[in-house]
Amino acid sequence: MSTESIQSIWTEAQSSLEAFQSNGTESARIDALEKASKLTRALEKPRDAILKLAYTPTAVMAVKVVHDMKIFPVLAKATSPVPVRELAALKPADPLLVERMMRLCVAFGFAEEPTPCEYLPTAVTKEMANRTSVGVVESLFLEFLPTIQKTPEYLQATDYRNPEDPLFAPLQYTNNMTQDGFAWLCQHPDALARFNNFMEGQRADRPHWADWFPVADRVLANVDTNPDRPLIVDIGAGRGHDLLGFKSRFPDAPGKLILEDLPLVIDEVQGAQDLDVAGIVPVKYNFFTEQQPIKGARVYYFKNVMHDWSDEKARIILNHVVEAMEPGYSKLIMEEYIVPDQNATAIHGMTDVAVMVFCSGLERTTQQWTRLLDSVGLRVNKFWTREGDGLGIVEAELAGQSSNHRL
């Protein structure tokens, strides 16, 4: 790349950094990060960029080994440089081996090395002392990486067809099995624990949807005040955290809050005190095999459900919702990634591939969301996005129906 082009990118990066320093918003931070990354790519030689990417699994391996040796929790508490021999003594391990693993950790920001073979913590070191962040590394390294390694072979064997069958994703091909990924996890408790920690960490710092979505205008305005009328049906709700969060924020909202999930899940939450106190009603429901039992709700809500399924499977789920919706009143609200139609970020692409290899899932762009919803008779009212990781809300209603809540 020419020096003139690099200078132009440097000017853009400086401007973005100044904007972030000025207002401190998340969108400004992300813009500055993207511009800085663009500058890094411009300064890298193409062969160096390829080599670094190809070698990245070695860095994940080093982080996993350092975690296994219990180094991160000790280093996270350090206020002065910790010698390599002291870290090696934790296991005990060969100091030379620890030095080699720490070399990669330092290069990727997981520690600092102020003097040779002595280490200080970084913010990333301290984060690696948290169970949920450890879950990210372990689940991706132990469960996902072997499957990702076999995915090219799987795609070649399937004539490069887009994976759509949840019973024959790369995960099944890799492990020579026919059950779905979630059933497989349930049979492997260690893998399930890692996966749950991973998911908990991914969602822990995200704001509740009612904190940024205009609930008063889009849900509660002109709502039926009959207390027996269903207000929100949370489909695939699990333990009901999102409904509990909504109730705490809108305690006087009229209507029932319905928690729907598979019978096994409902049996576990039935009679839970926090659900009873909040007036949340558990209902057993399989969204593939049963008609939606709750008719005419104001909102049918899904969170991180549709990305687990291909369009074919998603249409089955959505058709059951469409049959239960009341024209001009009911809404579909889905909290999902909304991938930009062009120039998506790396996290969008990597998350998309992760759900593809695990369950033949799909992270959708705005165009893909629109086509999917159109195919079942729904119309997108608006794509709502917020600052941060790209998680947003798709708001839709029955097509051809006038709504008193359209923009």
Secondary structure, DSSP 8 states (H G I E B T S, - for coil): --HHHHHHHHHHHHHHHHHHHHH--HHHHHHHHHHHHHHHHHHS-HHHHHHHHHHHHHHHHHHHHHHHTTHHHHHHT-SS-EEHHHHHTTTT--HHHHHHHHHHHHHTTS-EEEETTEEE--HHHHHTTSHHHHHHHHHIIIIIHHHHHHHHHHHHHTTT-----TTSSHHHHHHT--S-HHHHHHT-HHHHHHHHHHHHHHHHTS--HHHHS-HIIIIITT----TTSEEEEEET-TT-HHHHHHHHH-TT--SEEEEEE-HHHHHHHTT-HHHHHHTEEEEE--TTTS--SS-S-SEEEEES-GGGS-HHHHHHHHHHHHHH--TTT-EEEEEEE-B-SSS--HHHHHHHHHHHHHHS----BHHHHHHHHHTTTEEEEEEEE-SSSSEEEEEEEETT---TT--
